[in-house]
Amino acid sequence: MPLAAGLRDKVLILNCPHCGHALAKSGAWFAAVSWFKCDGCGGKAPLTYTDKMALYDAHAHLIATKASAPSRRRERDTPEWPKPPDKTKRSPARTDGLKVLE
């Protein structure tokens, strides 16, 4: 069974089996490594494929379902622009002798 592609860009947390220190890395990092060195105790711990599957299963809630996933298409907030003036209508003639600029 392949590891979920939707978790490759998510931050996953694995606790060190020796001291319990939390290791936070991307899913892609966990998929690529076969062991890690703990920042807490300095111990080396293997990371088997079974361990990776359990880690990915524990973080499966981070993958949004299709029904609840936000659309990648951006909703455009287009303002309501005023309509251009109708060129067929003429404004009334001015009575003060000034010319109307259009």
TIVEX-999350 format. One line per 3 residues: number of its first residue (from 1); their letters; for each residue x, y, z of N, C-alpha, C. Coordinates in pm, whole numbers, plus 50000, padded with zeros to 5 digits. Layout:
<pts>
NUM) a) X/Y/Z/X/Y/Z/X/Y/Z  ...
</pts>
This chain:
<pts>
1) mpl) 50086/49882/50000/50000/50000/50000/50090/50124/50000  50070/50214/49905/50154/50334/49899/50116/50435/50007  50212/50519/50041/50187/50625/50139/50101/50733/50073
4) aag) 50013/50794/50149/49919/50894/50095/49994/51015/50041  49972/51046/49914/50039/51160/49850/49992/51293/49911  49872/51296/49965/49818/51419/50022/49888/51464/50149
7) lrd) 49970/51378/50207/50040/51414/50330/50186/51452/50305  50231/51446/50182/50371/51476/50153/50408/51620/50188  50317/51713/50172/50347/51854/50202/50298/51898/50340
10) kvl) 50243/51806/50418/50195/51837/50553/50305/51811/50655  50298/51880/50768/50393/51858/50877/50339/51744/50963  50419/51640/50975/50383/51523/51055/50472/51521/51180
13) iln) 50421/51464/51286/50496/51461/51412/50514/51315/51455  50639/51280/51481/50673/51146/51528/50750/51160/51658  50713/51080/51758/50783/51083/51886/50897/50982/51884
16) cph) 51009/51023/51939/51127/50937/51948/51092/50814/52032  51128/50694/51984/51097/50574/52063/51182/50563/52190  51292/50638/52198/51382/50631/52314/51341/50729/52424
19) cgh) 51315/50856/52386/51290/50959/52489/51154/51027/52476  51083/51004/52364/50951/51065/52346/50955/51205/52288  51075/51257/52256/51088/51390/52197/51015/51394/52062
22) ala) 50940/51502/52037/50863/51516/51914/50951/51564/51799  50942/51495/51688/51014/51530/51566/50910/51574/51464  50916/51698/51420/50819/51752/51323/50890/51775/51191
25) ksg) 50846/51702/51088/50903/51713/50953/50790/51694/50853  50820/51724/50726/50719/51707/50622/50698/51558/50594  50582/51525/50540/50554/51387/50504/50652/51335/50400
28) awf) 50697/51421/50311/50795/51381/50210/50926/51341/50276  50966/51413/50381/51089/51379/50453/51078/51241/50516  50965/51216/50584/50946/51086/50648/50943/50974/50544
31) aav) 50885/51000/50427/50879/50898/50322/51018/50865/50269  51109/50959/50272/51241/50941/50211/51345/50878/50303  51331/50894/50434/51437/50848/50525/51411/50706/50574
34) swf) 51519/50638/50614/51505/50504/50670/51543/50502/50819  51601/50611/50868/51634/50627/51009/51643/50776/51039  51640/50812/51165/51655/50952/51204/51731/50960/51335
37) kcd) 51795/51073/51357/51866/51101/51482/51780/51197/51562  51750/51161/51684/51664/51241/51771/51739/51365/51818  51673/51480/51811/51731/51605/51860/51728/51610/52013
40) gcg) 51643/51529/52076/51631/51531/52220/51739/51450/52290  51753/51322/52251/51847/51233/52321/51969/51199/52237  51965/51232/52107/52078/51202/52020/52081/51059/51971
43) gka) 51982/50980/52009/51977/50840/51968/51931/50826/51823  51975/50718/51760/51932/50688/51624/51819/50586/51630  51718/50609/51547/51603/50519/51546/51569/50483/51401
46) plt) 51546/50355/51374/51507/50316/51238/51363/50360/51210  51335/50383/51084/51200/50420/51042/51161/50325/50929  51094/50218/50964/51056/50117/50866/50932/50162/50788
49) ytd) 50904/50088/50682/50785/50121/50603/50659/50103/50688  50657/50006/50775/50543/49985/50865/50527/50105/50959  50640/50159/51008/50635/50279/51092/50579/50398/51014
52) kma) 50622/50409/50889/50574/50519/50804/50425/50508/50778  50377/50386/50754/50233/50367/50731/50153/50405/50856  50203/50367/50973/50134/50402/51098/50135/50553/51120
55) lyd) 50247/50617/51086/50257/50763/51100/50159/50833/51006  50155/50788/50882/50063/50847/50784/49918/50822/50824  49888/50703/50876/49751/50675/50921/49711/50765/51037
58) aha) 49805/50792/51127/49776/50879/51241/49750/51023/51199  49801/51063/51083/49784/51200/51035/49687/51209/50917  49612/51104/50893/49519/51101/50779/49413/51211/50787
61) hli) 49383/51257/50908/49282/51362/50924/49325/51495/50861  49454/51509/50829/49502/51633/50767/49466/51644/50620  49428/51531/50561/49389/51532/50420/49242/51568/50414
64) atk) 49210/51674/50342/49071/51716/50327/49000/51625/50228  48876/51593/50257/48799/51514/50161/48757/51602/50046  48718/51541/49936/48680/51619/49819/48560/51708/49847
67) asa) 48468/51661/49930/48348/51741/49958/48381/51865/50041  48481/51854/50130/48510/51968/50217/48635/52045/50174  48702/51998/50070/48825/52064/50027/48794/52196/49960
70) psr) 48869/52300/49994/48846/52426/49925/48891/52415/49780  48821/52485/49697/48854/52483/49555/48987/52553/49531  49066/52498/49439/49192/52564/49405/49167/52687/49320
73) rre) 49051/52691/49256/49020/52807/49174/48984/52922/49266  49047/53032/49244/49025/53148/49330/48896/53218/49292  48815/53243/49393/48693/53318/49369/48732/53464/49349
76) rdt) 48691/53519/49242/48726/53658/49214/48625/53751/49279  48679/53846/49351/48595/53947/49413/48587/54065/49318  48503/54051/49218/48490/54158/49121/48388/54258/49171
79) pew) 48428/54381/49183/48333/54482/49229/48230/54512/49121  48122/54562/49164/48020/54606/49069/48062/54742/49015  48112/54742/48894/48156/54866/48833/48035/54943/48782
82) pkp) 48042/55076/48786/47930/55153/48731/47923/55131/48580  47804/55131/48531/47786/55111/48387/47830/55236/48312  47888/55216/48195/47931/55333/48118/47809/55413/48074
85) pdk) 47828/55542/48054/47714/55624/48013/47665/55582/47875  47536/55595/47858/47476/55560/47730/47503/55673/47632  47576/55645/47526/47617/55747/47430/47500/55794/47343
88) tkr) 47394/55717/47340/47282/55756/47256/47198/55866/47320  47203/55876/47452/47126/55981/47520/47209/56108/47526  47145/56218/47502/47212/56348/47509/47164/56420/47633
91) spa) 47261/56485/47697/47222/56564/47813/47149/56688/47766  47064/56743/47850/46989/56862/47809/47084/56979/47783  47045/57065/47692/47128/57180/47657/47136/57273/47777
94) rtd) 47252/57334/47790/47272/57428/47900/47212/57562/47860  47158/57628/47957/47095/57757/47930/47186/57873/47968  47302/57844/48029/47389/57955/48072/47494/57987/47968
97) glk) 47493/57922/47851/47586/57954/47745/47715/57874/47750  47736/57793/47851/47858/57714/47858/47839/57583/47783  47949/57533/47732/47945/57409/47658/47962/57291/47755
100) vle) 47892/57184/47734/47901/57064/47817/48012/56976/47762  48109/56942/47847/48218/56854/47806/48176/56708/47829  48207/56626/47732/48173/56485/47748/48296/56402/47749
</pts>
